[in-house]
Amino acid sequence: MGVLENKARARLFYKYLSKVYDRVNPFVWNEEMRAEALSLLDIEPGDRVLDVGCGTGFGTEGLLQYTDDVHGLDQSAHQMEKAFRKFGKRGSVRFYRGDAERLPFKDGSFDLVWSSGSIEYWPNPVAALRELRRVVKPGGQVLVVGPDYPKSTVMQRLADAIMLFYDEAEADRMFAEAGFVEVEHHIQQARPGSPRAITTVARAPEA
């Protein structure tokens, strides 16, 4: 397990990263990549959507282009303070402080669940994916963006020491174990040589 796959250390990490997050983020996850990911989804106006690990609200902003019923959840108070400045504490988005492995929502609460840049910090990603499946409606889509596993052996060792990096085969295993169906993966990259993202779209089984 990587050093940041620990909730306390991840919160401390984001306490400091939150100060520069919106300036650093575009180098690995930019608006074009977000738009491409959003195009993979069947979002309808009025759909109730959950952004798990919403951070400063970068993914949330994209979701609001499709529906005005967006909910954001994050464990980092410092990241959420940044989101409050964008949207307000009681503005267009309802925010929750919480844990991806124990989502504070009833079964089938959302039409769609989105999570970008969060899975790499989950100590038990399969447990969290099961929670995403639980809170989405039967047949609903879930999209998860995480860091693609490096090709270089040296970079693989470094990646494994920091947090979760995974390839398509590992994503298949995790999503299948969590009970998803119709799983597909897309590799995204801001520019040649920059870190690659693996974007997975899956569906919860029909009831």
C-alpha positions in Angstrom: 0.0 0.0 0.0 1.3 3.4 -0.9 2.1 6.1 1.7 -1.0 8.2 0.6 -3.4 5.2 0.7 -4.0 6.2 4.3 -6.8 8.6 5.2 -4.9 10.6 7.8 -1.9 11.1 5.6 -4.1 11.9 2.6 -5.9 14.6 4.6 -2.6 16.1 5.6 -1.3 15.9 2.0 -4.3 17.8 0.8 -4.1 20.4 3.6 -1.0 21.7 1.7 -1.8 20.7 -1.8 -5.2 22.5 -1.6 -3.3 25.8 -1.7 -2.0 25.2 -5.2 -4.3 22.4 -6.4 -6.2 24.4 -9.1 -2.9 25.6 -10.6 -1.2 22.2 -10.6 -4.2 20.0 -11.6 -4.4 21.1 -15.3 -1.0 19.5 -16.0 -2.5 16.0 -15.4 -6.3 16.5 -15.6 -7.5 19.4 -17.7 -10.8 20.7 -19.1 -10.4 18.9 -22.4 -9.9 15.6 -20.6 -12.9 16.3 -18.3 -15.0 17.1 -21.3 -14.0 13.9 -23.0 -14.9 11.9 -19.9 -18.2 13.6 -19.6 -19.0 12.7 -23.2 -18.8 9.0 -22.2 -21.8 9.4 -19.9 -25.6 9.5 -20.5 -26.4 12.5 -18.3 -29.9 13.9 -18.6 -31.0 17.3 -17.4 -32.3 16.9 -13.8 -30.3 13.7 -13.1 -29.1 13.5 -9.5 -25.4 13.1 -9.6 -22.8 12.5 -6.9 -19.2 13.6 -7.2 -17.1 11.4 -4.8 -13.8 13.0 -3.8 -15.0 16.3 -5.3 -12.0 18.2 -4.0 -12.0 21.8 -5.1 -14.9 21.1 -7.4 -13.2 20.7 -10.8 -15.2 17.7 -11.8 -18.3 19.3 -10.2 -18.0 22.3 -12.6 -18.2 19.9 -15.5 -21.2 18.0 -14.2 -23.1 21.3 -13.7 -23.0 21.8 -17.4 -25.4 18.8 -17.7 -27.5 18.9 -14.6 -28.3 21.3 -11.8 -28.7 18.5 -9.2 -25.0 17.8 -8.3 -23.8 16.7 -4.9 -20.1 16.7 -3.8 -18.4 14.6 -1.1 -14.8 14.8 0.1 -12.9 13.9 3.3 -10.6 16.9 3.1 -11.9 20.0 4.8 -9.2 22.1 3.1 -10.2 21.0 -0.4 -13.9 21.6 0.4 -13.1 25.1 1.6 -11.9 25.8 -2.0 -15.1 24.4 -3.4 -17.2 26.5 -1.1 -15.5 29.6 -2.5 -16.5 28.6 -6.0 -20.1 27.4 -5.3 -21.0 28.7 -1.8 -21.8 26.4 1.1 -25.5 26.6 0.2 -25.3 27.4 -3.5 -25.9 25.3 -6.6 -24.1 22.2 -5.1 -24.8 20.4 -1.9 -21.6 19.3 -0.2 -20.9 16.5 2.4 -17.8 15.7 4.4 -17.4 12.0 4.2 -15.6 8.8 3.3 -15.9 7.0 -0.1 -15.9 3.6 1.8 -18.9 4.7 3.9 -21.1 6.9 1.8 -23.9 8.6 3.8 -26.6 8.0 1.3 -29.4 5.4 0.9 -29.3 2.7 -1.7 -30.0 3.9 -5.2 -29.9 7.6 -4.3 -28.3 8.8 -7.5 -28.8 8.5 -11.3 -25.0 8.7 -11.8 -21.8 8.7 -9.7 -18.6 10.4 -10.8 -15.2 10.2 -9.1 -12.0 11.8 -10.6 -8.6 11.8 -8.9 -9.8 10.1 -5.7 -9.5 6.3 -6.1 -5.7 6.4 -5.8 -6.1 7.4 -2.1 -8.7 4.8 -1.1 -7.2 2.2 1.3 -9.7 -0.4 0.0 -10.8 0.6 -3.5 -13.1 -2.4 -4.0 -15.0 -1.6 -0.8 -15.4 2.0 -2.1 -16.4 0.9 -5.5 -19.1 -1.3 -3.9 -20.3 1.8 -2.1 -20.5 3.7 -5.5 -22.5 0.8 -6.9 -24.8 0.7 -3.8 -25.8 4.4 -4.0 -26.3 4.5 -7.8 -29.7 3.4 -9.1 -29.9 -0.1 -10.8 -28.6 0.3 -14.3 -27.0 3.6 -13.5 -23.5 4.6 -14.7 -20.4 5.1 -12.6 -17.3 6.9 -13.9 -14.0 6.7 -12.1 -10.7 8.4 -13.1 -7.4 7.2 -11.6 -3.7 7.1 -12.5 -2.7 4.6 -15.2 0.1 2.3 -14.2 3.5 3.4 -15.5 5.3 1.3 -18.1 8.8 1.9 -16.7 9.9 -0.5 -13.9 11.6 2.3 -12.0 8.4 4.5 -12.2 6.3 1.5 -11.2 8.3 1.1 -8.0 8.0 4.8 -7.3 4.2 4.7 -8.0 3.6 1.7 -5.8 5.3 3.5 -2.9 3.1 6.6 -3.2 -0.5 5.5 -3.9 -2.6 3.3 -6.1 -1.7 3.1 -9.7 -3.5 0.5 -11.9 -3.8 -0.8 -15.4 -6.9 -2.0 -17.3 -6.5 -5.6 -16.1 -6.5 -4.5 -12.5 -9.4 -2.2 -13.1 -11.3 -5.1 -14.6 -10.7 -7.1 -11.5 -11.7 -4.3 -9.1 -14.9 -3.4 -10.9 -15.9 -7.0 -11.4 -15.3 -7.7 -7.7 -17.4 -4.7 -6.8 -20.3 -6.1 -8.9 -20.3 -3.8 -11.9 -21.2 -4.8 -15.5 -20.5 -3.3 -18.9 -17.0 -2.1 -17.8 -15.0 -0.1 -20.4 -11.7 1.8 -20.0 -10.3 4.9 -21.8 -6.7 6.1 -21.4 -6.4 9.9 -21.3 -3.4 12.2 -21.3 -3.0 16.0 -21.1 0.0 16.1 -23.4 2.7 13.7 -24.6 4.9 12.8 -21.7 2.5 13.8 -19.0 1.0 11.3 -16.6 -1.8 9.2 -18.1 -5.2 8.7 -16.6 -7.3 5.6 -16.8 -11.0 6.5 -17.0 -13.5 3.7 -16.4 -17.2 3.8 -17.1 -19.3 0.9 -15.7 -22.9 0.2 -14.9 -24.6 -1.1 -11.8 -26.6 -4.3 -12.6 -30.3 -3.9 -13.3 -32.6 -4.8 -10.4 
